[in-house]
């Protein structure tokens, strides 16, 4: 299992609106049934050409909303020891948009 996790900061109080565009550009679909201003859950589309093991899941949630700190987790069933896996590429792109604290 591949897992990348870090803390980031934001001035905006709604995680959903903060992450919506960036997540969409990466080919992930936000699950509206569990996502809101406090947390975001997104996955690779089932319609895409991504293999089952390479399907990325993303969870973002506030750790200190008043301080603007939130946590991002990006995970997949890929082997972490391999370089260039989809999970790593998505995490790298998200770290550019939301740098680790």
C-alpha positions as CSV (number, residue, x, y, z in Angstrom):
1,X,0.0,0.0,0.0
2,X,1.2,3.5,-0.9
3,X,0.4,6.3,1.5
4,X,1.5,9.9,1.5
5,X,0.4,12.2,4.4
6,X,1.2,15.7,5.3
7,X,0.0,18.9,7.0
8,X,-0.7,22.0,5.0
9,X,-2.2,25.4,5.7
10,X,-4.9,27.5,4.1
11,X,-6.5,30.9,4.6
12,X,-9.9,29.6,3.2
13,X,-12.3,28.0,5.7
14,X,-14.0,25.6,3.2
15,X,-11.9,22.6,2.2
16,X,-14.3,21.6,-0.5
17,X,-14.0,24.8,-2.4
18,X,-10.2,25.0,-1.7
19,X,-9.5,21.6,-3.2
20,X,-12.2,21.1,-5.8
21,X,-10.3,22.5,-8.9
22,X,-6.9,20.9,-8.1
23,X,-8.4,17.5,-7.3
24,X,-10.4,17.6,-10.6
25,X,-7.3,18.4,-12.6
26,X,-5.7,15.3,-11.3
27,X,-8.6,13.1,-12.5
28,X,-10.1,12.5,-9.1
29,X,-13.8,12.7,-8.4
30,X,-15.0,14.2,-5.2
31,X,-17.6,12.1,-3.4
32,X,-20.3,14.7,-2.7
33,X,-22.2,12.4,-0.3
34,X,-19.4,12.6,2.3
35,X,-17.5,15.7,1.4
36,X,-18.3,19.1,2.8
37,X,-16.5,22.3,4.0
38,X,-14.8,20.3,6.8
39,X,-13.6,17.2,4.9
40,X,-13.0,16.1,1.3
41,X,-13.0,12.5,0.0
42,X,-12.1,11.9,-3.6
43,X,-11.2,8.8,-5.7
44,X,-10.2,8.0,-9.3
45,X,-13.1,7.7,-11.6
46,X,-14.3,4.1,-12.2
47,X,-14.8,5.1,-15.9
48,X,-11.1,6.0,-16.3
49,X,-8.3,3.7,-17.5
50,X,-6.6,3.4,-14.2
51,X,-6.1,-0.1,-12.9
52,X,-7.7,-1.2,-9.7
53,X,-4.4,-1.2,-7.8
54,X,-3.5,2.3,-9.0
55,X,-6.8,3.9,-8.1
56,X,-6.0,6.8,-5.8
57,X,-8.0,7.8,-2.8
58,X,-7.7,11.2,-1.2
59,X,-8.9,12.4,2.3
60,X,-8.4,15.9,3.5
61,X,-9.7,17.2,6.8
62,X,-9.0,20.0,9.2
63,X,-6.7,19.4,12.1
64,X,-6.9,23.0,13.4
65,X,-9.5,25.0,11.4
66,X,-9.0,28.2,13.4
67,X,-5.3,28.0,12.7
68,X,-5.9,27.1,9.0
69,X,-4.1,23.7,9.3
70,X,-5.4,20.6,7.5
71,X,-4.1,17.1,6.7
72,X,-4.0,15.5,3.3
73,X,-3.7,11.7,2.8
74,X,-3.2,10.2,-0.6
75,X,-3.3,6.4,-0.8
76,X,-3.5,3.5,-3.3
77,X,-2.9,-0.3,-3.3
78,X,0.3,0.2,-5.3
79,X,3.6,-0.9,-3.9
80,X,5.3,2.0,-2.3
81,X,8.8,0.9,-3.2
82,X,8.3,1.5,-6.9
83,X,9.1,4.9,-8.2
84,X,6.7,6.9,-10.3
85,X,3.5,5.2,-9.2
86,X,0.3,7.1,-9.6
87,X,-0.1,7.7,-5.9
88,X,3.2,9.4,-5.8
89,X,2.5,11.5,-8.8
90,X,-0.8,12.7,-7.4
91,X,0.8,13.4,-4.0
92,X,3.6,15.3,-5.7
93,X,1.1,17.5,-7.6
94,X,-0.9,18.1,-4.5
95,X,2.2,19.0,-2.5
96,X,2.9,21.7,-5.2
97,X,-0.5,23.2,-4.7
98,X,-0.7,22.6,-0.9
99,X,2.9,22.5,0.4
100,X,3.8,20.6,3.5
101,X,3.9,22.7,6.6
